[in-house]
Amino acid sequence: MKYVRGIRWWMVTLVTLGLIINYLARNTLSVAAPTMMSELQMSTKEYSYIVVVWQICYALMQPVAGFVLDVVGTKIGFGAFALAWSLVCAAAALATGWQSMAIFRGLLGMTEAAGIPGGVKAATEWFPAKERSVAIGWFNIGASIGALCAPPLVVWTILHGGWKMSFVVVGILGVAWFALWSLFYKGPQEQKLLSPEERAYILDGKEPHEQERPKRESWTKIVGSMNFWSIAIPRFLSEPAWQTFNAWIPLYMATERHMNIKEIAMFAWLPFLAADIGCVLGGYMSPWFHKHLKVSLFTSRKLVMLVGSLSMIGPACVGFVDSPYVAIALLSVGGFAHQTLSGALYSITSDVFSKNQVATATGLTGMSGYLGATLFTLLFGVLVTQIGYGPLFMLLAAFDLVAVAVVFAIARQRRDVMPELQQAPA
């Protein structure tokens, strides 16, 4: 039989494409916001309510989506949620005011909640522990590419058919990806194109607890563990930065830096290009630190988070510069910073929870992250017109520094992890 060499990388590529659509759907709103708000006579505070509804629904649905993925499996679960978020995205074109748009965005948040848990679960299934940070870095790039593609695509559709057309086009792209996923994705057990050599490589690199017979633990047991809180608290503190970048950068460029819609299309994607670099580079940083600094893989994940948090000093300085181009450059540093930090935190999640818990755990910690983002968005919507963007970006940087301190202080390795996660290389 003919096998496909390195098929695990093809599987993670398929996941990445799904997350590109996922983030393209959520970022369509922020790019369309200046035009949509003008047409629907919507205030900044009402726009913040729409963002908050999406965040609340996403937060509350994350543990449910993670649990569903653990029960029905990656292929069925991820595919069903993806089809749903694509249809809901297209339906947002029917919105006639902020209330109806909030309803559609709430439904979008509920369906998109399976994106990251599904990606982490697929990476846990398909990759040995030592490669997992790289795999997560590559699929996490989908978040940034989706946000990167949104400004030019949405502006183009606005210029050629109006803001409503933007939501329809993205929805159609999502349905097309669902067809690809249904045809080509299979787990390692069902994938007939997986060679015996690659299968052995994947299994030999699994941790002992990942090779045991599936044993599903209750949510209460997961939440009661210290490892859960070592991730949930940092997610609560760090997620507001990424959601602020996603929801507010185009509006910041329009209102604070007085850029027109074509300038937004030209520059609003740059922070997300930098975020792409952070996703990939952060994934490779972990094994590099492990090898050259002679630390355990687990410690190397923490060091990557430290690099990301220190880089957040860039966007913290955005209020001190007059040039809009320097401001975009500093926000680009912030995009790099967050995705570097975020990818490392997902890797730690996959290290400390088994493959039968990881989607549920990712969903629960994701709920914590989006609750933090929701609270910050409510604060942002009120304070941005009073004190401006600068102090709020400084606050985001402080949150990330505290998040990393929490990881270093309380995150602990499982007792049954592989020796290479526990020990520095010889």
C-alpha positions in Angstrom: 0.0 0.0 0.0 1.2 3.5 -0.8 1.7 5.7 2.3 1.9 9.5 2.6 5.2 10.6 4.2 4.8 13.0 7.1 1.0 12.8 7.0 0.8 14.2 10.5 1.9 17.6 9.0 -0.9 17.4 6.4 -3.4 16.8 9.2 -2.2 19.8 11.1 -2.3 21.9 7.9 -6.0 21.0 7.6 -6.6 22.1 11.1 -4.7 25.3 10.4 -7.0 26.1 7.4 -10.0 25.6 9.6 -8.7 28.0 12.2 -8.0 30.5 9.4 -11.7 30.5 8.6 -12.6 30.5 12.3 -10.7 33.8 12.9 -11.6 35.3 9.6 -15.3 34.9 10.6 -14.7 36.6 14.0 -12.5 39.4 12.5 -15.0 40.3 9.8 -16.9 42.4 12.3 -14.0 44.5 13.5 -12.9 45.4 9.9 -16.5 46.1 8.8 -17.2 48.1 12.0 -16.5 51.7 10.8 -18.8 51.2 7.8 -21.4 49.1 9.6 -21.6 51.5 12.6 -22.1 54.5 10.3 -24.8 52.7 8.3 -26.7 51.3 11.3 -26.1 54.5 13.4 -24.3 52.5 16.1 -22.3 54.0 18.9 -18.9 52.8 20.3 -20.6 51.5 23.4 -23.2 49.5 21.4 -20.3 48.0 19.4 -18.6 47.0 22.6 -21.9 45.2 23.6 -21.8 43.2 20.4 -18.2 42.2 21.1 -19.1 41.3 24.7 -22.0 39.1 23.6 -19.7 37.1 21.3 -17.1 36.8 24.1 -19.6 35.6 26.8 -21.1 33.0 24.4 -17.6 31.8 23.4 -16.5 31.6 27.0 -19.4 29.7 28.3 -19.5 27.3 25.3 -15.7 26.5 25.4 -15.9 23.8 28.1 -19.1 22.3 26.4 -17.4 22.3 23.0 -14.3 20.7 24.5 -16.4 18.0 26.2 -18.2 17.3 23.0 -14.9 16.9 21.2 -13.6 14.5 23.8 -16.9 12.4 23.5 -17.5 12.3 19.8 -14.0 12.7 18.5 -12.1 15.4 16.6 -13.4 14.6 13.1 -17.1 14.7 13.8 -17.0 17.4 16.6 -14.7 19.9 14.9 -16.5 19.4 11.5 -20.0 20.0 13.0 -19.0 23.1 14.8 -17.2 24.5 11.7 -20.3 24.0 9.5 -22.4 25.8 12.1 -20.1 28.8 12.5 -19.9 29.2 8.7 -23.7 29.3 8.4 -24.1 31.7 11.3 -21.4 34.0 9.9 -23.3 34.3 6.6 -26.5 34.9 8.4 -25.1 38.0 10.1 -25.8 39.8 6.8 -29.4 39.9 7.9 -28.7 42.1 10.9 -30.5 45.5 10.9 -29.2 47.0 14.2 -26.8 46.3 17.1 -29.3 44.0 18.9 -29.8 41.7 15.9 -26.0 41.7 15.2 -25.4 40.8 18.8 -27.7 37.8 18.5 -25.8 36.6 15.4 -22.4 37.2 17.0 -23.5 35.3 20.1 -24.4 32.3 18.0 -21.1 32.7 16.2 -19.3 32.7 19.6 -21.0 29.5 20.6 -20.1 27.6 17.5 -16.5 29.0 17.1 -15.7 27.8 20.7 -14.6 24.4 19.4 -11.8 25.9 17.3 -8.8 25.9 19.7 -9.9 22.8 21.8 -10.2 21.0 18.5 -6.8 22.1 17.3 -5.1 21.1 20.6 -6.8 17.8 20.6 -5.7 17.0 17.0 -2.1 18.0 17.8 -2.2 15.7 20.9 -3.5 12.8 18.8 -1.1 13.2 15.9 2.2 14.4 17.5 4.7 13.1 20.0 5.4 15.3 23.0 8.7 16.7 21.7 7.1 18.0 18.5 3.8 19.2 19.9 4.9 22.8 20.6 5.9 23.1 16.9 2.6 21.6 15.7 0.6 23.9 18.0 2.6 26.8 16.7 1.7 26.0 13.2 -2.0 25.5 13.8 -2.1 28.5 16.0 -0.9 30.5 13.0 -4.4 30.0 11.6 -5.7 32.5 14.1 -3.3 35.2 12.9 -3.7 34.4 9.2 -7.4 34.7 9.6 -7.0 38.1 11.3 -4.4 39.1 8.7 -6.6 38.2 5.7 -9.7 40.0 7.1 -8.7 43.6 6.4 -8.0 43.3 2.7 -10.8 40.8 2.0 -13.5 42.7 4.0 -12.5 46.1 2.6 -12.6 44.6 -0.9 -16.1 43.2 -0.4 -17.3 46.5 1.2 -16.1 48.4 -1.8 -17.7 46.0 -4.2 -20.9 44.9 -2.5 -21.2 46.4 1.0 -20.4 45.2 4.5 -23.2 42.5 4.4 -21.4 40.8 1.5 -18.3 40.3 3.7 -20.2 38.0 6.1 -21.6 35.9 3.2 -18.3 35.4 1.5 -16.6 34.2 4.7 -19.5 31.9 5.4 -19.1 30.3 1.9 -15.4 29.8 2.5 -16.2 28.0 5.8 -18.6 25.6 4.1 -15.9 24.8 1.5 -13.4 24.0 4.2 -16.0 21.7 5.9 -16.2 19.7 2.7 -12.4 19.3 2.7 -12.4 18.3 6.4 -15.1 15.7 5.9 -13.2 14.1 3.0 -9.6 14.1 4.2 -9.3 14.2 8.0 -8.9 11.0 10.0 -7.4 10.2 13.3 -4.2 8.1 13.5 -6.1 4.9 14.2 -8.3 5.3 11.1 -5.7 6.9 8.7 -4.7 4.2 6.2 -2.2 6.5 4.6 -0.1 6.6 7.8 3.0 4.4 7.4 4.0 1.9 10.1 7.2 3.8 10.7 5.4 7.2 11.3 2.8 5.5 13.5 5.6 4.0 15.6 7.3 7.4 15.8 4.1 9.0 17.0 3.3 6.3 19.6 6.9 6.1 20.9 6.8 9.8 21.6 3.6 9.7 23.6 3.6 10.1 27.3 2.6 7.0 29.4 -0.8 8.5 30.4 -1.6 9.2 26.7 -1.3 5.5 25.8 -3.6 4.2 28.5 -7.1 3.1 27.8 -9.3 6.2 27.5 -10.5 7.3 30.9 -12.7 10.4 31.0 -12.5 12.4 34.2 -15.2 14.8 35.4 -15.1 18.5 35.0 -14.9 18.9 38.8 -11.8 16.8 39.0 -10.1 18.7 36.2 -11.0 22.1 37.8 -9.9 20.9 41.2 -6.3 20.3 40.0 -3.5 22.8 40.5 -2.5 22.4 36.9 -5.9 23.7 35.8 -5.5 26.9 37.7 -1.9 27.3 36.6 -3.3 27.7 33.1 -6.8 29.2 33.7 -5.4 32.2 35.6 -2.9 33.1 32.9 -5.5 32.6 30.3 -7.8 35.0 32.2 -5.0 37.6 32.3 -3.6 37.2 28.8 -6.6 36.7 26.6 -7.8 40.3 26.8 -4.8 41.4 24.8 -5.6 39.2 21.8 -9.3 40.0 21.8 -8.5 43.7 22.0 -6.3 43.4 19.0 -8.9 41.5 17.1 -11.9 43.7 17.9 -10.4 47.2 18.2 -7.4 47.7 16.0 -9.3 48.8 12.8 -11.5 51.1 14.9 -8.4 52.5 16.7 -6.9 53.2 13.3 -10.0 55.0 12.1 -10.9 57.0 15.2 -7.5 57.6 16.9 -5.1 57.7 13.9 -7.7 59.0 11.4 -7.0 56.5 8.7 -9.5 55.9 5.9 -10.8 52.5 4.9 -8.1 52.0 2.2 -5.4 52.8 4.7 -6.9 50.3 7.2 -6.8 47.7 4.4 -3.1 48.5 3.8 -2.0 48.4 7.5 -4.4 46.7 9.8 -3.1 43.2 8.8 0.5 43.9 9.9 0.0 43.1 13.6 -1.4 39.8 12.6 1.5 39.1 10.2 3.8 39.6 13.2 1.5 37.3 15.2 2.0 34.6 12.5 5.8 34.9 13.1 5.2 34.6 16.8 3.2 31.5 16.4 5.8 29.7 14.3 8.9 31.1 16.0 7.5 30.5 19.4 6.9 26.8 18.5 10.6 26.4 17.6 11.8 28.4 20.6 10.8 25.7 23.0 13.0 22.9 21.6 15.8 25.5 21.0 15.8 26.5 24.7 15.6 22.8 25.6 18.7 22.0 23.6 20.9 25.1 24.1 19.9 26.3 27.5 19.9 22.7 28.9 16.5 23.0 30.5 13.6 20.5 30.5 11.0 20.8 27.7 8.5 21.9 30.3 10.7 24.7 31.5 11.4 25.7 28.0 7.7 26.3 27.4 7.7 28.7 30.4 10.7 30.6 28.9 8.9 31.1 25.7 6.0 32.6 27.6 8.5 34.9 29.3 9.8 36.2 25.9 6.2 36.9 24.8 5.3 38.8 28.0 8.4 41.0 27.8 7.6 41.8 24.2 4.2 43.2 25.3 6.1 46.3 26.4 6.0 47.3 22.7 2.2 48.0 22.5 2.3 49.5 26.1 4.2 52.4 24.5 1.7 53.1 21.8 0.3 56.1 23.6 3.7 57.8 23.6 4.2 58.0 19.8 2.7 60.5 17.4 3.3 58.7 14.1 0.5 56.3 13.1 3.1 54.1 11.4 5.2 53.7 14.6 1.9 52.9 16.4 1.2 50.1 13.9 4.8 48.8 14.4 4.3 48.7 18.2 1.0 46.9 17.8 2.8 44.5 15.5 5.2 43.7 18.3 2.1 43.1 20.5 0.8 40.6 17.9 4.1 38.7 17.9 4.2 38.9 21.7 0.7 37.5 22.4 0.9 34.6 19.9 4.3 33.6 21.2 3.0 33.5 24.7 -0.3 31.9 23.7 1.2 29.0 21.8 3.5 28.2 24.7 0.5 28.1 27.1 -1.3 25.7 24.8 1.7 23.5 24.7 1.8 23.4 28.5 -1.9 22.5 28.5 -1.1 19.5 26.2 1.7 18.5 28.4 -0.2 18.4 31.7 -3.5 16.8 30.5 -4.0 13.5 28.8 -5.4 13.2 25.3 -8.8 12.2 26.7 -8.9 15.4 28.9 -7.1 17.9 26.8 -10.0 19.3 24.8 -12.2 19.6 27.9 -9.3 21.2 29.9 -8.6 23.6 27.0 -12.2 24.5 26.8 -12.5 25.2 30.5 -9.3 27.3 30.6 -10.5 29.0 27.4 -13.7 29.9 29.2 -11.6 31.6 31.9 -9.6 33.5 29.2 -12.7 34.8 27.5 -14.4 35.8 30.8 -11.3 37.9 31.4 -11.6 39.3 27.8 -15.3 40.0 28.4 -14.7 42.0 31.5 -11.9 43.9 29.9 -14.0 44.7 26.8 -16.7 46.2 29.0 -14.1 48.3 30.7 -12.5 49.2 27.3 -15.9 50.3 25.8 -16.4 52.7 28.7 -12.9 54.0 29.3 -11.6 54.3 25.7 -13.6 57.5 25.1 -12.5 59.0 28.5 -8.8 58.1 28.8 -7.9 56.9 25.3 -6.2 53.7 24.1 -2.7 54.3 25.5 -3.3 53.5 29.2 -5.5 50.5 28.3 -2.7 49.0 26.2 -0.3 49.5 29.1 -2.7 47.6 31.3 -2.7 44.7 28.9 1.1 44.4 29.1 0.9 44.4 32.8 -1.6 41.5 32.7 0.7 39.4 30.6 3.6 39.9 32.9 1.5 38.8 35.9 0.2 35.8 33.8 3.8 34.5 33.2 4.6 35.0 36.9 1.7 32.7 37.8 2.9 30.0 35.4 6.4 30.0 36.9 5.0 30.0 40.4 2.4 27.2 40.3 2.6 25.2 37.1 3.9 21.7 37.9 4.7 18.7 35.8 2.7 15.6 36.0 4.5 12.8 37.8 3.9 10.4 34.9 5.3 12.6 32.1 8.1 11.4 29.8 11.7 11.9 31.1 12.5 14.4 28.3 9.8 16.7 29.7 11.2 16.5 33.2 15.0 16.6 32.5 17.4 18.8 30.7 19.3 17.2 27.8 22.6 15.7 28.6 
